[in-house]
Amino acid sequence: MADNFDTFDIANRANSLSYDISKILEDQESTVYSFLTNDDSKYFCHFVKSSANDWGMYFSLDGETSLIANNGDIYKVMNTIGKIVEEFLLEKSPNKVVMSAKRAYDGDLRRYNVFKRYSEIYVPDTYDVVDDLDNAILTFQKK
């Protein structure tokens, strides 16, 4: 990901493509999407049911969940994740989805800010994007 995350140019979204998405798992309790970047890094976007119709969301890169992913073209990665979130929300219609942005250090909100900007583009109007800035958590809450 770009070093200058705070000045991330969201306008480039219109000129960016996304990676090909595969839904590799879907059952009552989880849905997993994957995509391969141009540098052969394999991202996974996991949605896991936590209660009645509430879900958690997290990412892994090449099977590792503890890493901060910095692979692939940032615009294409974020467009791809945005499309995955949009598809999941439209298909499953959950009450809410909660995701936490990884931090490189205490107070690091770079990834959170980028996820927030992209959620404003891709999250359907039938959802509110609820901030928990202190914990770098975004919740997509059905209206």
C-alpha positions as CSV (number, residue, x, y, z in Angstrom):
1,M,0.0,0.0,0.0
2,A,1.1,3.5,-0.7
3,D,3.2,5.2,2.0
4,N,1.1,8.3,1.8
5,F,-2.2,6.7,2.7
6,D,-3.7,9.8,4.3
7,T,-3.7,11.6,1.0
8,F,-5.0,8.6,-0.9
9,D,-6.6,9.8,-4.1
10,I,-10.0,8.3,-4.2
11,A,-10.7,10.0,-7.5
12,N,-8.5,7.3,-9.1
13,R,-11.2,4.8,-8.3
14,A,-13.0,5.6,-11.6
15,N,-9.9,4.8,-13.6
16,S,-9.0,1.6,-11.7
17,L,-9.9,-1.9,-12.5
18,S,-10.5,-4.7,-10.1
19,Y,-9.1,-8.2,-9.9
20,D,-11.2,-11.3,-10.8
21,I,-13.2,-12.5,-7.8
22,S,-14.0,-16.1,-6.9
23,K,-16.5,-17.1,-4.3
24,I,-14.7,-20.2,-2.8
25,L,-17.0,-21.0,0.1
26,E,-20.6,-20.3,0.9
27,D,-22.7,-21.9,3.6
28,Q,-25.0,-20.8,6.5
29,E,-22.1,-19.7,8.7
30,S,-19.5,-18.3,6.4
31,T,-18.7,-16.9,2.9
32,V,-15.2,-16.6,1.5
33,Y,-14.1,-14.8,-1.6
34,S,-10.6,-14.8,-3.1
35,F,-8.7,-12.9,-5.7
36,L,-5.2,-13.1,-7.1
37,T,-3.1,-9.9,-7.6
38,N,-0.8,-9.1,-10.4
39,D,2.2,-10.1,-8.2
40,D,0.6,-13.5,-7.5
41,S,-0.5,-12.7,-4.0
42,K,-3.7,-14.5,-3.0
43,Y,-6.2,-12.4,-0.9
44,F,-9.1,-13.9,0.9
45,C,-12.1,-11.9,2.2
46,H,-13.9,-13.9,5.0
47,F,-17.4,-13.2,6.2
48,V,-18.3,-15.2,9.4
49,K,-21.7,-15.3,11.0
50,S,-21.5,-14.2,14.7
51,S,-25.2,-14.3,15.6
52,A,-28.7,-14.3,14.0
53,N,-27.8,-12.2,11.0
54,D,-24.7,-10.3,12.1
55,W,-21.4,-11.0,10.5
56,G,-17.7,-10.3,11.0
57,M,-15.4,-9.6,8.1
58,Y,-11.6,-10.1,8.0
59,F,-8.9,-10.6,5.4
60,S,-6.0,-13.0,4.9
61,L,-3.1,-12.9,2.4
62,D,-1.7,-16.2,1.2
63,G,-3.3,-17.9,4.3
64,E,-1.9,-15.5,6.9
65,T,-4.4,-13.4,8.9
66,S,-1.9,-11.6,11.1
67,L,-0.1,-9.8,8.3
68,I,-0.7,-6.3,7.2
69,A,-1.3,-6.8,3.5
70,N,0.7,-4.5,1.2
71,N,0.6,-6.5,-2.0
72,G,-0.9,-5.7,-5.3
73,D,-2.1,-2.4,-6.8
74,I,-3.8,-0.5,-4.0
75,Y,-6.6,0.9,-6.2
76,K,-7.3,-2.5,-7.7
77,V,-7.2,-4.2,-4.3
78,M,-9.6,-1.7,-2.8
79,N,-11.9,-1.8,-5.8
80,T,-12.0,-5.6,-5.5
81,I,-12.7,-5.5,-1.8
82,G,-15.3,-2.9,-2.3
83,K,-17.1,-5.0,-4.9
84,I,-16.9,-8.0,-2.6
85,V,-18.5,-6.1,0.3
86,E,-21.2,-4.7,-2.0
87,E,-22.0,-8.2,-3.4
88,F,-22.1,-9.8,0.1
89,L,-24.4,-7.0,1.4
90,L,-26.8,-7.3,-1.5
91,E,-26.9,-11.1,-1.6
92,K,-27.0,-11.9,2.1
93,S,-28.7,-8.8,3.4
94,P,-27.2,-9.0,6.9
95,N,-28.3,-6.8,9.8
96,K,-24.7,-5.7,10.2
97,V,-21.1,-6.5,9.2
98,V,-18.2,-5.5,11.4
99,M,-14.6,-5.2,10.2
100,S,-11.5,-4.0,11.9
101,A,-8.6,-2.4,10.0
102,K,-5.1,-3.7,10.9
103,R,-2.7,-1.2,12.3
104,A,1.0,-1.0,11.9
105,Y,1.3,0.9,15.3
106,D,-1.0,2.4,17.9
107,G,-3.0,5.2,16.4
108,D,-2.4,4.1,12.9
109,L,-5.6,4.9,11.0
110,R,-4.3,4.8,7.4
111,R,-6.0,1.6,6.4
112,Y,-9.1,2.5,8.4
113,N,-9.4,5.8,6.4
114,V,-9.0,4.0,3.1
115,F,-11.6,1.4,4.0
116,K,-13.9,4.2,5.2
117,R,-13.6,6.1,1.9
118,Y,-14.2,3.0,-0.2
119,S,-17.1,1.9,1.9
120,E,-18.8,5.2,1.1
121,I,-18.6,4.2,-2.6
122,Y,-19.5,0.6,-2.4
123,V,-21.8,0.1,0.6
124,P,-25.4,0.2,-0.6
125,D,-27.6,3.1,0.5
126,T,-29.7,0.6,2.6
127,Y,-26.8,0.5,5.1
128,D,-25.2,3.1,7.4
129,V,-21.4,3.1,7.8
130,V,-20.8,3.4,11.6
131,D,-17.4,4.5,12.8
132,D,-15.5,3.3,15.8
133,L,-12.4,5.4,15.2
134,D,-10.8,4.6,18.6
135,N,-10.6,0.9,17.7
136,A,-10.3,1.3,13.9
137,I,-13.6,-0.6,13.4
138,L,-16.2,0.0,10.7
139,T,-19.7,-1.4,11.0
140,F,-22.1,-1.7,8.0
141,Q,-25.5,-1.5,9.7
142,K,-28.7,-2.1,7.9
143,K,-31.0,1.0,8.1
